[in-house]
Amino acid sequence: MPTRRPPDLPERDVTPEAIYQDRRRLVRLLALSPLALAACSPKGEAGAPTPAPPPPAPGTALSFTPNPAFHTQGPLTSWQDVTHYNNYYEFGTSKSDPALNSGAFKPKPWSVTVGGECEAPGIFALEDLIRGIPLEQRIYRHRCVEAWSMVIPWVGFPLGTLLKRFKPTSRARYVAFTTVDRPGQMPGLSYPVLDWPYREGLRIDEAMHPLTLLAVGVYGRVLPNQNGAPLRLVVPWKYGFKSTKAIVQIAFSETRPVTSWSQAAPDRYGFYANVNPDVGTVPWSQHTERRIAGSGFSLFGNRIATRLFNGYADQVASLYAGMDLGRDY
Amino acid sequence: MRRPDAVGWSKPLVVLLALLPLALLVLAVLHNTLGPDPVSQLEKRTGIWALRLLLLTLAITPLRRFTGWNALIRYRRMLGLFTFFYASVHLTVYLVIDLGGFWSQIFTEIAKKPYITVGFAAWLLLIPLAVTSTRGMMRRLGRRWGQLHKLVYAIGVLAILHFVWQVKFGQTIAVREPVVYAAILVALLLARWRPRRQALAISARPAPARSPVPAPPP
């Protein structure tokens, strides 16, 4: 007995008329695609870890060489998230404040005062300061003390390259950095959250370590105001607050400089602030972190284990040999 | 069975209203509009709605007294149960989505982070209230039902603590929000203080009549 079988192709599988009518345009687009791909391809060498450029983003493109020696596995944090979710209390204490409130900030012209225990101090215009230093791109993990983290392609150069130019003396055991203090352009400065201006510091061997970067760009473009334009520190094995933004002063010293966060809450924030899953600060335990990376929404699987020195232990652990990391946090 | 009156008819509407924040949140998740850190947004918004519903629940009694609209009491259980519902969603988001995969961490988190300890305590205290919210339980517990449900005041205080304790160091602006909720809680608690004193005054007056204790000599 013959049974009526439904057709193999259901009605819903029929190509919508609009798409069908559009087929010639699609073919034309495909023919042009090699050109489009060429236009999109990154400047970097083949095989070098160059992230996809952000969609037309504000900012001037920088010329740089990707440095494959400093690469991070896994998806990058998007340009949008890197530039719209960060702490920069000079623009407000909420993580959306820096992007919202930094529009009036003027990163040009810029000069940096260098002083203290060095033979070649002075006040330098930023252009003169970094002239002749090749820019490189490094993909670093960024770990905030609030237990979230990102993967960010910075553009900059090793801090040590610059510091050597000032010829630090044998008494220079520490380097202090100061963020600019412009209440008119930085609304967060009207709140006495910290003892402004923002001050941070590193031990000289930490500052000279090849991992320590001075960044002038992110995602291949000039740093946006909210990310610390025009010059910021990136110390990837330490909590984010060590990475001073909008640096106007660099000072070498024999004694350990006073740093803003350890001054404000010494029981929570130490001078070293090395990422360490076993040394917790109230109210955030540091065992794990939520990674903000990848594309599209991802609710699950963002929590990952935090690693000692943010995963850079093989490169920096020797700096702290013999130290009690629980005491010197 | 009682014929549904205005309150009866409006209850499904209140249910829909109470579910609206959750629906909007689900929509925001589906459209990916929760920003760079959607998990923390889910936690914040479910938490804040649990607190708002708790305050609404606590507002019923004073509202009833001030307006004289006694039927309001019939919304109270529903609002209380929605408080428990949002608090449970809040906890689930934290445990399953946020801490997901790091199960062993749960106990250290609850024990070591004070704001999580008090938040978890508040949720635990909500359980007996939800369980005993049925008419049968009310009848069975009698007077003790009312005593048990006084726990809601403690829950309110714990919830506010849970909120305030999370404000980042130096967040002068962010502290305003929990302070506003704390003020509302205090106002709601004070609002029931006065009528009770009146009630005491009223019950104190006939008392001598019932037990004629001779007045002490002047």
Interface residues (C-beta under 8 A of the other chain):
Chain A: Q80 D81 H84 Y85 Y89 G92 T93 S94 K95 S96 E146 W148 Y191 P192 V193 L194 A264 A265 R268 G280 V282 P283 W284 S285 H287 T288 R290 I292 G296 F297 L299 F300 G301 N302 R303 A305
Chain B: V29 N32 L34 G35 P36 D37 P38 V39 S40 L42 I97 D98 L99 G100 G101 F102 Q105 T108 E109 K112 K113 P114 Y115 W165 Q166 K168 F169 G170 Q171 T172 I173 A174
